[in-house]
Amino acid sequence: MARHPRALPLLIAATALGVSAASAWAQQASPRGAPGVSQPVPPVAGGVNWQTLNGEQKNALRPLAALWPTLTGDQQRKWVALTRNYGRLSAGEQATLQSRMTEWATLTPAQRTQARLNFGEARRLPVDERKARWEEYQSLTPEERQRLAADHAKPPPGTAPALRPTPQDKLLRPRQGEDRKLPIYDNTLLPR
């Protein structure tokens, strides 16, 4: 077993939702909404209207169609940036990406926050150790995986997430009419 058996579930969650978590960083739920219920976020200036997406983009982002109006403009632009590489993926990779988008769309805001925290924890590990832990996890039987997940300490219900979303008034917005075609790395979708 790994040296840190409690850290392995963090790695698992981060890997399963890595693409989605990296792409959608600052999800914000309405403070007056019921716990775990996603509230629509008012449209943000500079957002991407679903109707303006082309057919290929809509196909790639189909799992997020119902969630699209609740995303901030920045999140929408990050998802649209992901569609640039979608056509280059194999059919299997496209299916994997869409299944992970579907999983992400069904998570509550609290679960998304937890996934982001798990992703951040996993990113702190050295690459070699991360790979070794993932391979070790892959070699476990389904029963061992379930036992490992059950052994993972669950936070007490009602605890607040550690992550505080950045207030909307503190975020920088692109200038109106500014062309946002920055060169990006295909693997990370981050600007070069």
Secondary structure, 3 states (H helix, E strand, C coil): CCCCCCCHHHHHHHHHCHHHHHHCCCCCCCCCCCCCCCCCCCCCCCCCCHHHCCHHHHHHCHHHCCCHHHCCHHHHHHHHHHHHHHCCCCHHHHHHHHHHHHHHHHCCHHHHHHHHHHHHHHHHCCHHHHHHHHHHHHCCCHHHHHHHHHHCCCCCCCCCCCCCCCCHHHCCCCCCCCCCCCCECCCCCCEC
